[in-house]
Amino acid sequence: MIKVNLLAYTPNPERTVAASARLCYSARGAEALHQDLTDKEVKSLINRLRSMGHTSTFEHASFTFAIEGVSRVLTHQLVRHRIASYSQKSQRYVTEKKFEYIVPQTILNNDEALKIYQEQMQAAHQAYVKLMEYVNKEDARYVLPNATETKIVVTMNARSLLHFFSKRCCIRAQTEIRELADKMLKLVKEVAPNIFKIAGPSCVTEGICYEGKLSCGRAKVIK
């Protein structure tokens, strides 16, 4: 089961974003603006910035997540989101003797598929343990499957997160990373509700879909 914790985030993230935006058009400093903006002004300014697509100041708010119970299939997709920082459990230094792996729901739902899957996982792990009798663990790890459970710390700014949610909360996204994205979105909404008020796939945020023939049909397709 995927476990996600919001480890840390920019203090007063929405006020920081609003003050940064107001600074561009004010003779006053960011510190004064940060203190003097009312909650109503912060909310209004964030809504206006988002509606206009002026989201560069959203980059001043960052969020750090601790993620566990995910596969390397997921993290291989996650690190494609480039404006972020990652620190992942190392298979070079951490021995996978207590071997844990992720099982997709489709396989869990099929007894025959599950049997094949579990046999393959056991065989891979046995090979890994045996190989370490002859070579170091950083070379033995080559036989470990993508299903191997891993842990990762991820930091993204609000603008990158909005892009991440637009791609990974989509129904067409791979199931595991979609579950992760949904959990991350829920967490950031609790601390920055105005920034992430409108977040997710374009069918939710814009009422349209850019997936063409691959669209799930939830919204009008842009061809």
C-alpha positions as a LaTeX table, in Angstrom:
\begin{tabular}{lrrr}
\hline
Residue & $x$ (\AA) & $y$ (\AA) & $z$ (\AA) \\
\hline
Met1 & 0.00 & 0.00 & 0.00 \\
Ile2 & 1.33 & 3.41 & $-0.94$ \\
Lys3 & 2.24 & 5.56 & 2.04 \\
Val4 & 2.74 & 9.30 & 1.52 \\
Asn5 & 3.63 & 11.92 & 4.11 \\
Leu6 & 4.09 & 15.62 & 3.55 \\
Leu7 & 7.41 & 16.04 & 5.36 \\
Ala8 & 7.84 & 19.77 & 4.93 \\
Tyr9 & 6.64 & 22.73 & 2.91 \\
Thr10 & 7.25 & 26.44 & 2.52 \\
Pro11 & 5.77 & 28.25 & 5.53 \\
Asn12 & 2.62 & 30.16 & 4.52 \\
Pro13 & 2.96 & 28.94 & 0.93 \\
Glu14 & 0.04 & 30.91 & $-0.47$ \\
Arg15 & 1.10 & 34.16 & 1.21 \\
Thr16 & 4.62 & 33.64 & $-0.14$ \\
Val17 & 3.29 & 33.19 & $-3.67$ \\
Ala18 & 1.00 & 36.22 & $-3.40$ \\
Ala19 & 3.71 & 38.47 & $-1.96$ \\
Ser20 & 6.12 & 37.40 & $-4.72$ \\
Ala21 & 3.55 & 38.29 & $-7.36$ \\
Arg22 & 2.63 & 41.63 & $-5.81$ \\
Leu23 & 6.33 & 42.56 & $-5.54$ \\
Cys24 & 6.55 & 42.73 & $-9.32$ \\
Tyr25 & 4.20 & 45.73 & $-9.32$ \\
Ser26 & 5.05 & 47.39 & $-6.02$ \\
Ala27 & 7.80 & 49.66 & $-4.69$ \\
Arg28 & 7.51 & 47.89 & $-1.35$ \\
Gly29 & 9.64 & 44.90 & $-0.40$ \\
Ala30 & 8.47 & 41.31 & $-0.33$ \\
Glu31 & 8.77 & 41.09 & 3.47 \\
Ala32 & 6.37 & 43.97 & 4.01 \\
Leu33 & 3.95 & 42.64 & 1.44 \\
His34 & 4.09 & 39.18 & 3.01 \\
Gln35 & 3.04 & 40.65 & 6.36 \\
Asp36 & 0.44 & 43.16 & 5.17 \\
Leu37 & $-1.58$ & 41.22 & 2.59 \\
Thr38 & $-4.95$ & 40.15 & 3.97 \\
Asp39 & $-6.16$ & 36.56 & 3.59 \\
Lys40 & $-8.80$ & 37.81 & 1.18 \\
Glu41 & $-6.16$ & 39.54 & $-0.94$ \\
Val42 & $-3.98$ & 36.42 & $-0.95$ \\
Lys43 & $-6.86$ & 34.23 & $-2.13$ \\
Ser44 & $-7.96$ & 36.72 & $-4.78$ \\
Leu45 & $-4.46$ & 37.20 & $-6.15$ \\
Ile46 & $-3.76$ & 33.46 & $-6.37$ \\
Asn47 & $-7.04$ & 32.87 & $-8.19$ \\
Arg48 & $-6.22$ & 35.67 & $-10.63$ \\
Leu49 & $-2.70$ & 34.40 & $-11.26$ \\
Arg50 & $-3.95$ & 30.91 & $-11.98$ \\
Ser51 & $-6.76$ & 32.06 & $-14.29$ \\
Met52 & $-4.29$ & 34.18 & $-16.28$ \\
Gly53 & $-1.70$ & 31.40 & $-16.45$ \\
His54 & 0.85 & 33.59 & $-14.64$ \\
Thr55 & 2.11 & 30.83 & $-12.39$ \\
Ser56 & 5.85 & 31.49 & $-12.28$ \\
Thr57 & 5.51 & 32.82 & $-8.73$ \\
Phe58 & 4.01 & 29.47 & $-7.71$ \\
Glu59 & 7.58 & 28.18 & $-7.91$ \\
His60 & 8.38 & 29.96 & $-4.64$ \\
Ala61 & 6.30 & 27.41 & $-2.70$ \\
Ser62 & 7.87 & 23.97 & $-2.33$ \\
Phe63 & 6.57 & 20.71 & $-0.88$ \\
Thr64 & 8.57 & 17.66 & 0.25 \\
Phe65 & 7.01 & 14.19 & 0.36 \\
Ala66 & 8.19 & 10.93 & 1.91 \\
Ile67 & 6.90 & 8.06 & $-0.21$ \\
Glu68 & 6.97 & 4.35 & 0.63 \\
Gly69 & 5.39 & 1.17 & $-0.65$ \\
Val70 & 5.90 & 1.92 & $-4.34$ \\
Ser71 & 7.62 & 0.01 & $-7.11$ \\
Arg72 & 10.53 & 1.03 & $-9.27$ \\
Val73 & 8.05 & 1.01 & $-12.14$ \\
Leu74 & 6.50 & 4.03 & $-10.45$ \\
Thr75 & 9.75 & 5.83 & $-9.65$ \\
His76 & 11.01 & 5.38 & $-13.21$ \\
Gln77 & 7.94 & 7.38 & $-14.27$ \\
Leu78 & 8.18 & 9.85 & $-11.41$ \\
Val79 & 11.71 & 11.01 & $-12.18$ \\
Arg80 & 10.63 & 12.03 & $-15.67$ \\
His81 & 9.18 & 15.11 & $-13.99$ \\
Arg82 & 12.38 & 17.10 & $-14.17$ \\
Ile83 & 11.71 & 20.21 & $-12.06$ \\
Ala84 & 12.00 & 18.31 & $-8.80$ \\
Ser85 & 14.53 & 16.84 & $-6.38$ \\
Tyr86 & 14.73 & 13.13 & $-5.62$ \\
Ser87 & 16.45 & 10.96 & $-3.01$ \\
Gln88 & 15.74 & 7.25 & $-3.44$ \\
Lys89 & 16.62 & 4.14 & $-1.46$ \\
Ser90 & 19.80 & 2.77 & $-3.00$ \\
Gln91 & 20.01 & $-0.83$ & $-4.15$ \\
Arg92 & 23.75 & $-0.33$ & $-4.39$ \\
Tyr93 & 24.16 & 0.18 & $-0.65$ \\
Val94 & 21.00 & $-1.35$ & 0.84 \\
Thr95 & 20.74 & $-5.13$ & 0.57 \\
Glu96 & 17.34 & $-6.44$ & $-0.52$ \\
Lys97 & 17.48 & $-9.49$ & 1.73 \\
Lys98 & 14.07 & $-8.66$ & 3.11 \\
Phe99 & 12.57 & $-8.65$ & $-0.34$ \\
Glu100 & 9.29 & $-6.79$ & $-0.75$ \\
Tyr101 & 7.53 & $-6.19$ & $-4.02$ \\
Ile102 & 4.43 & $-4.51$ & $-5.38$ \\
Val103 & 1.62 & $-6.52$ & $-6.96$ \\
Pro104 & $-0.64$ & $-4.75$ & $-9.48$ \\
Gln105 & $-4.37$ & $-5.05$ & $-8.74$ \\
Thr106 & $-5.05$ & $-6.80$ & $-12.06$ \\
Ile107 & $-2.68$ & $-9.58$ & $-11.04$ \\
Leu108 & $-4.16$ & $-9.76$ & $-7.54$ \\
Asn109 & $-7.56$ & $-10.27$ & $-9.12$ \\
Asn110 & $-6.41$ & $-13.28$ & $-11.16$ \\
Asp111 & $-5.33$ & $-16.43$ & $-9.29$ \\
Glu112 & $-3.34$ & $-17.89$ & $-12.17$ \\
Ala113 & $-1.61$ & $-14.61$ & $-12.91$ \\
Leu114 & $-0.79$ & $-14.17$ & $-9.22$ \\
Lys115 & 0.75 & $-17.64$ & $-9.04$ \\
Ile116 & 3.01 & $-16.94$ & $-12.04$ \\
Tyr117 & 3.92 & $-13.54$ & $-10.64$ \\
Gln118 & 4.84 & $-14.78$ & $-7.17$ \\
Glu119 & 6.92 & $-17.62$ & $-8.59$ \\
Gln120 & 8.84 & $-15.15$ & $-10.73$ \\
Met121 & 9.43 & $-12.80$ & $-7.79$ \\
Gln122 & 10.73 & $-15.65$ & $-5.64$ \\
Ala123 & 13.02 & $-16.88$ & $-8.41$ \\
Ala124 & 14.45 & $-13.39$ & $-8.95$ \\
His125 & 15.13 & $-12.94$ & $-5.26$ \\
Gln126 & 16.74 & $-16.36$ & $-4.94$ \\
Ala127 & 19.00 & $-15.52$ & $-7.86$ \\
Tyr128 & 19.87 & $-12.19$ & $-6.22$ \\
Val129 & 20.84 & $-13.84$ & $-2.93$ \\
Lys130 & 22.84 & $-16.53$ & $-4.72$ \\
Leu131 & 24.67 & $-14.00$ & $-6.87$ \\
Met132 & 25.86 & $-12.17$ & $-3.76$ \\
Glu133 & 27.92 & $-15.23$ & $-2.93$ \\
Tyr134 & 30.00 & $-14.44$ & $-6.01$ \\
Val135 & 29.67 & $-10.72$ & $-6.72$ \\
Asn136 & 28.89 & $-7.53$ & $-4.79$ \\
Lys137 & 25.29 & $-6.44$ & $-4.23$ \\
Glu138 & 25.52 & $-3.54$ & $-6.66$ \\
Asp139 & 25.99 & $-6.08$ & $-9.47$ \\
Ala140 & 23.66 & $-8.71$ & $-8.05$ \\
Arg141 & 20.83 & $-6.15$ & $-8.06$ \\
Tyr142 & 20.63 & $-6.39$ & $-11.85$ \\
Val143 & 18.36 & $-9.44$ & $-11.51$ \\
Leu144 & 15.87 & $-7.65$ & $-9.25$ \\
Pro145 & 12.54 & $-6.83$ & $-10.92$ \\
Asn146 & 10.87 & $-3.48$ & $-11.49$ \\
Ala147 & 8.29 & $-4.61$ & $-8.95$ \\
Thr148 & 10.79 & $-4.27$ & $-6.09$ \\
Glu149 & 9.43 & $-2.01$ & $-3.36$ \\
Thr150 & 11.30 & 1.25 & $-2.94$ \\
Lys151 & 11.23 & 4.46 & $-0.92$ \\
Ile152 & 11.82 & 7.97 & $-2.18$ \\
Val153 & 11.78 & 11.57 & $-0.98$ \\
Val154 & 10.46 & 14.07 & $-3.52$ \\
Thr155 & 10.46 & 17.85 & $-3.47$ \\
Met156 & 8.51 & 19.84 & $-6.04$ \\
Asn157 & 7.41 & 23.44 & $-6.26$ \\
Ala158 & 3.71 & 24.23 & $-6.67$ \\
Arg159 & 3.98 & 24.94 & $-10.39$ \\
Ser160 & 5.66 & 21.58 & $-11.04$ \\
Leu161 & 3.09 & 19.83 & $-8.87$ \\
Leu162 & 0.24 & 21.31 & $-10.88$ \\
His163 & 1.83 & 19.93 & $-14.04$ \\
Phe164 & 2.43 & 16.58 & $-12.32$ \\
Phe165 & $-1.23$ & 16.37 & $-11.28$ \\
Ser166 & $-2.38$ & 17.31 & $-14.78$ \\
Lys167 & $-0.57$ & 14.26 & $-16.18$ \\
Arg168 & $-0.69$ & 11.69 & $-13.39$ \\
Cys169 & $-4.22$ & 12.21 & $-12.01$ \\
Cys170 & $-5.56$ & 11.43 & $-15.47$ \\
Ile171 & $-7.46$ & 8.15 & $-15.84$ \\
Arg172 & $-5.04$ & 7.19 & $-18.62$ \\
Ala173 & $-2.08$ & 7.43 & $-16.25$ \\
Gln174 & $-0.66$ & 4.14 & $-15.00$ \\
Thr175 & $-2.65$ & 2.94 & $-11.98$ \\
Glu176 & 0.08 & 3.01 & $-9.35$ \\
Ile177 & 1.37 & 6.50 & $-10.09$ \\
Arg178 & $-2.20$ & 7.79 & $-10.37$ \\
Glu179 & $-2.87$ & 6.56 & $-6.84$ \\
Leu180 & 0.28 & 8.33 & $-5.67$ \\
Ala181 & $-0.69$ & 11.58 & $-7.41$ \\
Asp182 & $-4.17$ & 11.50 & $-5.87$ \\
Lys183 & $-2.69$ & 11.07 & $-2.38$ \\
Met184 & $-0.17$ & 13.88 & $-2.93$ \\
Leu185 & $-2.89$ & 16.21 & $-4.21$ \\
Lys186 & $-5.03$ & 15.53 & $-1.15$ \\
Leu187 & $-2.12$ & 16.44 & 1.15 \\
Val188 & $-1.19$ & 19.72 & $-0.54$ \\
Lys189 & $-4.81$ & 20.83 & $-0.71$ \\
Glu190 & $-4.85$ & 20.75 & 3.09 \\
Val191 & $-2.01$ & 23.29 & 3.38 \\
Ala192 & $-2.49$ & 25.32 & 0.18 \\
Pro193 & $-6.17$ & 25.00 & $-0.79$ \\
Asn194 & $-6.25$ & 28.05 & $-3.06$ \\
Ile195 & $-3.16$ & 27.07 & $-5.04$ \\
Phe196 & $-4.47$ & 23.56 & $-5.64$ \\
Lys197 & $-8.17$ & 24.37 & $-5.77$ \\
Ile198 & $-8.18$ & 23.66 & $-9.49$ \\
Ala199 & $-5.72$ & 20.81 & $-10.01$ \\
Gly200 & $-5.78$ & 17.54 & $-11.89$ \\
Pro201 & $-6.24$ & 16.42 & $-15.50$ \\
Ser202 & $-7.44$ & 18.92 & $-18.08$ \\
Cys203 & $-10.89$ & 17.30 & $-18.17$ \\
Val204 & $-11.29$ & 18.48 & $-14.56$ \\
Thr205 & $-9.49$ & 21.83 & $-14.74$ \\
Glu206 & $-10.54$ & 22.91 & $-18.25$ \\
Gly207 & $-13.39$ & 20.64 & $-19.26$ \\
Ile208 & $-11.42$ & 19.44 & $-22.29$ \\
Cys209 & $-9.08$ & 16.56 & $-23.16$ \\
Tyr210 & $-5.87$ & 16.69 & $-25.20$ \\
Glu211 & $-5.46$ & 12.92 & $-25.54$ \\
Gly212 & $-7.18$ & 12.72 & $-28.93$ \\
Lys213 & $-8.24$ & 9.19 & $-29.89$ \\
Leu214 & $-6.84$ & 7.91 & $-26.60$ \\
Ser215 & $-9.26$ & 10.01 & $-24.55$ \\
Cys216 & $-11.38$ & 8.21 & $-21.94$ \\
Gly217 & $-14.37$ & 10.29 & $-23.05$ \\
Arg218 & $-14.92$ & 12.31 & $-19.87$ \\
Ala219 & $-14.61$ & 15.62 & $-21.66$ \\
Lys220 & $-14.64$ & 17.27 & $-25.05$ \\
Val221 & $-11.66$ & 16.08 & $-27.08$ \\
Ile222 & $-9.29$ & 18.60 & $-28.65$ \\
Lys223 & $-8.16$ & 17.00 & $-31.92$ \\
\hline
\end{tabular}
